[in-house]
Amino acid sequence: MTQFIVNLIAWGGYLGIFLLVALENIAPPIPSEVIMGLGGIAVAQGHFAFVPLVLVATAGSVAGNYVWYSIGRRIGYERLRPFVERQGRWLTMTWSDVERLHDFFVKHGQWVVFVFRFMPAFRTIISLPAGMTWMPRWKFLVWTAAGSAIWNSVLAGAGMVLGTRFRELDRYIGPVSVAIVVVIVVAYLWRVATWKPNA
């Protein structure tokens, strides 16, 4: 997979970066840590410039997340009620929980969208509730772009510092991402096992 990314980046240049990052935010088969790490290495080797790389990657992040935001707007959260009432056990929530989350997102959604850009497991998923709660489009785009720009800059900078030592980059970032996912899965399983519906 890594060699495929390297080849696509070499062939497509900035367009390849845009497409990879956009796809990563729609259906993430390739982590952005890998994409931007390799992009940073390419900067160190003189194939890219740092600022255009970050801008193109951020545009890809916004484009990919906007797909899920648009789906969320079309669905709307009210349509979820029958599903939540049937599958509440596995969702570990009742409809009243959904309504509270909806109200919270309406009030503080911009900060949630921004912060979740730094979380490997949730930076794509969060776009769906943003659309479902009809967060203003301009707010979604601005906060998505802001968080994505910071995240992409950090990853590209790490790639530049490590130069061609990609394995060293993956050694530090990869385990952290895996650990976060494991903690989330364990916490979910514990919640399912101990969950009781509201009275």
C-alpha positions as CSV (number, residue, x, y, z in Angstrom):
1,M,0.0,0.0,0.0
2,T,2.8,2.4,0.9
3,Q,4.5,1.9,-2.5
4,F,1.2,2.5,-4.2
5,I,0.9,5.8,-2.4
6,V,4.5,6.8,-3.3
7,N,3.8,5.9,-7.0
8,L,0.6,7.9,-7.1
9,I,2.2,10.9,-5.4
10,A,5.1,10.8,-7.9
11,W,2.7,10.4,-10.8
12,G,0.0,12.9,-9.7
13,G,2.0,15.5,-7.8
14,Y,-0.3,17.9,-5.9
15,L,-3.3,16.4,-7.7
16,G,-2.4,13.0,-6.3
17,I,-2.2,14.5,-2.8
18,F,-5.6,16.1,-3.2
19,L,-7.3,12.9,-4.4
20,L,-5.7,10.7,-1.7
21,V,-6.6,13.0,1.1
22,A,-10.1,13.5,-0.2
23,L,-10.6,9.7,-0.5
24,E,-9.1,9.2,3.0
25,N,-11.9,11.5,4.4
26,I,-14.7,9.7,2.5
27,A,-13.7,6.0,3.1
28,P,-10.4,5.9,4.9
29,P,-8.3,3.0,3.5
30,I,-5.1,5.1,3.6
31,P,-4.4,7.0,6.8
32,S,-3.6,10.7,6.4
33,E,-0.6,10.1,8.6
34,V,0.9,8.1,5.8
35,I,-0.1,10.4,3.0
36,M,1.1,13.6,4.6
37,G,4.2,11.9,6.1
38,L,5.2,10.9,2.5
39,G,4.3,14.4,1.3
40,G,6.6,15.9,3.9
41,I,9.4,13.5,2.8
42,A,8.8,14.7,-0.8
43,V,9.2,18.3,0.4
44,A,12.5,17.4,2.0
45,Q,13.6,15.8,-1.3
46,G,12.6,19.0,-3.2
47,H,9.6,17.5,-5.0
48,F,7.0,19.7,-3.3
49,A,6.9,23.0,-1.5
50,F,5.5,22.9,2.1
51,V,2.8,25.6,1.8
52,P,1.2,24.4,-1.4
53,L,1.3,20.9,-0.1
54,V,-0.6,21.8,3.1
55,L,-3.1,24.0,1.1
56,V,-3.8,21.2,-1.4
57,A,-4.1,18.6,1.3
58,T,-6.5,20.8,3.3
59,A,-8.6,21.4,0.2
60,G,-8.8,17.6,-0.1
61,S,-9.8,17.2,3.5
62,V,-12.6,19.8,3.1
63,A,-13.8,18.1,-0.1
64,G,-13.9,14.6,1.4
65,N,-15.6,15.8,4.6
66,Y,-18.2,17.8,2.7
67,V,-19.4,14.6,1.1
68,W,-20.5,13.2,4.5
69,Y,-21.8,16.6,5.6
70,S,-24.0,16.7,2.5
71,I,-25.3,13.2,3.2
72,G,-26.1,14.2,6.8
73,R,-28.1,17.3,5.6
74,R,-30.1,15.1,3.3
75,I,-30.9,12.5,6.0
76,G,-31.6,14.8,8.9
77,Y,-31.5,13.5,12.4
78,E,-35.3,13.0,12.8
79,R,-35.2,10.2,10.3
80,L,-33.0,8.2,12.7
81,R,-35.6,7.8,15.3
82,P,-37.0,4.4,14.2
83,F,-33.5,3.1,13.9
84,V,-32.4,4.4,17.3
85,E,-35.5,2.9,19.0
86,R,-34.8,-0.5,17.4
87,Q,-31.0,-0.5,17.8
88,G,-30.6,1.5,21.0
89,R,-28.8,-1.4,22.8
90,W,-25.9,-1.4,20.2
91,L,-25.9,2.4,19.9
92,T,-26.0,2.6,23.7
93,M,-28.4,5.5,23.6
94,T,-32.1,6.3,23.6
95,W,-33.9,8.9,21.5
96,S,-33.7,11.4,24.4
97,D,-29.9,10.9,24.3
98,V,-29.9,11.8,20.6
99,E,-32.0,14.9,21.3
100,R,-29.5,16.1,24.0
101,L,-26.6,15.4,21.6
102,H,-28.4,17.3,18.9
103,D,-28.9,20.3,21.2
104,F,-25.3,20.2,22.3
105,F,-24.1,20.1,18.7
106,V,-26.3,23.0,17.7
107,K,-24.7,25.1,20.4
108,H,-21.1,23.9,20.2
109,G,-20.8,22.1,16.9
110,Q,-18.0,24.3,15.5
111,W,-15.6,23.4,18.3
112,V,-16.5,19.7,18.1
113,V,-15.8,19.7,14.3
114,F,-12.5,21.5,14.9
115,V,-11.2,19.3,17.7
116,F,-12.2,16.1,16.0
117,R,-10.0,16.9,13.1
118,F,-7.1,15.7,15.3
119,M,-8.7,12.3,16.2
120,P,-7.9,9.5,13.7
121,A,-11.1,7.6,14.3
122,F,-13.6,10.5,14.3
123,R,-12.3,13.2,12.0
124,T,-14.5,11.8,9.1
125,I,-17.5,10.5,11.2
126,I,-18.1,13.9,12.8
127,S,-19.1,15.5,9.4
128,L,-22.3,13.4,9.4
129,P,-23.8,14.8,12.6
130,A,-22.7,18.2,11.5
131,G,-24.9,17.9,8.4
132,M,-27.7,16.2,10.3
133,T,-28.0,19.1,12.7
134,W,-27.8,21.6,9.8
135,M,-24.7,23.3,11.0
136,P,-24.3,26.4,8.8
137,R,-22.4,25.4,5.7
138,W,-19.8,28.2,6.1
139,K,-19.1,27.3,9.7
140,F,-18.6,23.7,8.8
141,L,-16.2,24.6,6.0
142,V,-14.2,27.1,8.0
143,W,-13.7,24.9,11.1
144,T,-13.0,21.9,9.0
145,A,-10.4,23.8,7.0
146,A,-8.8,25.3,10.2
147,G,-8.4,21.9,11.9
148,S,-7.3,20.1,8.8
149,A,-4.7,22.7,8.0
150,I,-3.1,22.4,11.4
151,W,-3.2,18.6,11.3
152,N,-1.7,18.4,7.8
153,S,1.0,20.9,8.7
154,V,2.1,18.8,11.7
155,L,2.2,15.6,9.7
156,A,4.0,17.2,6.8
157,G,6.5,18.8,9.1
158,A,7.2,15.5,10.8
159,G,7.8,14.0,7.4
160,M,10.2,16.8,6.5
161,V,12.1,16.4,9.8
162,L,12.5,12.7,9.3
163,G,13.4,13.0,5.7
164,T,13.6,9.7,3.9
165,R,13.3,7.7,7.2
166,F,9.6,6.9,6.7
167,R,9.7,3.9,8.9
168,E,10.7,6.1,11.8
169,L,7.7,8.4,11.2
170,D,5.4,5.4,11.1
171,R,7.0,4.0,14.2
172,Y,5.9,7.0,16.2
173,I,2.6,8.0,14.7
174,G,1.3,4.5,13.8
175,P,1.2,3.1,17.3
176,V,-0.5,6.2,18.7
177,S,-3.3,5.9,16.1
178,V,-3.7,2.2,16.8
179,A,-3.8,2.8,20.6
180,I,-6.5,5.5,20.3
181,V,-8.6,3.1,18.2
182,V,-8.2,0.3,20.7
183,V,-9.2,2.5,23.6
184,I,-12.3,3.6,21.7
185,V,-13.3,0.0,20.8
186,V,-12.8,-1.2,24.4
187,A,-14.7,1.7,25.8
188,Y,-17.6,1.0,23.4
189,L,-17.7,-2.7,24.3
190,W,-17.7,-1.8,28.0
191,R,-20.6,0.6,27.4
192,V,-22.6,-2.0,25.5
193,A,-22.1,-4.5,28.3
194,T,-23.1,-2.1,31.0
195,W,-25.7,0.0,29.2
196,K,-29.3,0.3,30.6
197,P,-31.9,2.5,28.9
198,N,-33.2,5.6,30.7
199,A,-36.2,5.1,32.8
